[in-house]
């Protein structure tokens, strides 16, 4: 990398987190963005949050919300359907509400309409809320493109009362997604890989990734207990902040590596359809650490933590109970097509990854025999 490449990182204009935070939505739209109406692209299961007066507080600040229901997959067709429905309403902003795909489709709709974007995640299942990235899929559920917004969302509102009512598995998947960033950002920095802004990774990105990891290792057990009670406490708030905010800023301003690159290989197989993003990358992290020769005691420690938390430690945990001949080679080849993996230093070969995947399986059998 040349020395004249600047360091770059991006941020949402405002981030609000806490119990009842969704009640600030109309205030942020009116006072923060100066709009009088907004389109809400919402997962159907949470659409009621935007039609119940008690949820959104009073007064309404003169802001009208038009709720459009997300169809379930972030495809070009779904984006165009929602854009067509939204256009006649002439709204001043788009609000994305729900899980990762609903948020991504709302980003694409806001981009096409040329209006500000507010993100209201209803599960802490990934760090998508703070990011500019949009993962577009085809009708067979495979990623086909990852366009980006010109800037990060204008506001991110994380209501932890709502987050605490989401399924446990989604919360755990967010932990898996965030854990990877400590190792991926560090690897990208060491390899001199440009980040998602086309610049050098910042030191802040690495600090955020490290702090997210430390928070999750310390607070996950207590946060999961709070989740069971549906009663956010200090540990729960810290874990949500780590998985939604720190993780998102870290990867976008720092970069990724094999853990996320393996999505290209694993999602090429239908067995992966039942696995969540955070589950797939948690498994990918173990392969990454093995590939780059991290100490055995470090990998064992992380493997034990993942297993205790409910995250995958072997292929069977993400739907691959049986694999065909050449499976590891094909997954490795597709993983190496990710530019940030292809640019890894030291260079990674298909054979390196195949061996790492087999070592991960061997370790899981040894630590957790059937």
Secondary structure, 3 states (H helix, E strand, C coil): CCCCCCECCCCCCCEEEECCHHHHHHHHHHHHCCCCEEEEEECHHHHHHHCCHHHHCCCCCCCEEEEEECCCCCCHHHHHHHHHHHHCCCCCEEEEEECHHHHHHHHHHHHHHCCEEEEEECCCCCCHHHCCECCEECCCCCEEECCECCCCCCEEEEEHHHHCCCCHHHHHHHHHHHHCHHHHHHHHHHHCCCCCCCCECCHHHHHHHHHHHHHHHHHHHHHHHHHHHCCCCHHHHHHHHHHHHHHHHHHHHHCCCHHHHHHHHHCCCHHHHHCCHHHHHHHHHHHHHHHCCCCHHHHHHHHHHHHHHCCCCCHHHHCCCCCCCCHHHHHHHHHCCCHHHHCCCCCCCHHHHHHHHHHHHHHHHHHCCC
